[in-house]
Amino acid sequence: MFQEDAGDLYLAALASDLQSWPWLRGRLQLAFGRWQRRRHQVAEARESLRSAHATLSGIGATVWAAQAETELRAAGEQTARRSAPTWQTLTPQELQIVRMAGDGYSNKQIGQRLYLSPRTVGGHLYRAFPKLGITSRGQIAACLRDL
């Protein structure tokens, strides 16, 4: 009996004035989206989960926003994972190597200047590329402009 009433109860709760309680509204949207997804109402679930993610991200509830993002992915929606500024996720050495690679230096030349092996330089670039959202050395220049 409660299963059939749950959707109506969620809608009634969301219809109430929750402007003063954004965390509560975000949690309610998340719970409703989960419920919808588990009942195979995927399109409706995505809408609720998007709202939950926006609300929870907006108030800085990162753990709950991450749960909404996980639910969105489970509902088949691709989400952007680059929430933090990309340059802040790089280590100082990765940043230095990326800048040198963007200036046109080869791994061997970077290694000679920083007293590293070319293979170590390549390893740093390999770890830095996903953090920057790029897949090739040729895309570094565009990222450097954002710095």
C-alpha positions, 0 to 999 in steps of 0.5 A: 500500500505504501509503495503506491502512495510514496510517489504522491507523498514525495510530490506533496512534500516537494510542493511545500515551501522549502525555500528556507531549507535547501538541504532538506529540499535537496535530500528530498529530491535525491530520495524521490529520484532514487525511488523513481529510478528504482521504479524504472521511471528513468526520465523522471528520475533524471529530472529529480536527480538533476535538481537534487544535484544542483541544490546540494552542490549550490549549498556546498553539501558535496557528499550528498551532491556526489550521491546525486551524481552517482544516481544520475550516472546510474540513470544513464546520464553522463555527468561532468566530473571536473568540479574543482578547478583543474589546475588546483588538482595538479601537483607542483611538479605536474604543473611545471612539466605541463607548462614546459610541454606546452612551451614545446619541450620534449620529454627528454628536454624537460627531463634534462632541465628538471633532472628527471628521466624522460620516462618519469616526465611521461608518467607525470604527463600521463597523470596530469592529462585526465586531471586537465580533461585532455587526451593529447599533448596538442591540447595543452596550449588551450589549457594554458590559456585558461591558467 
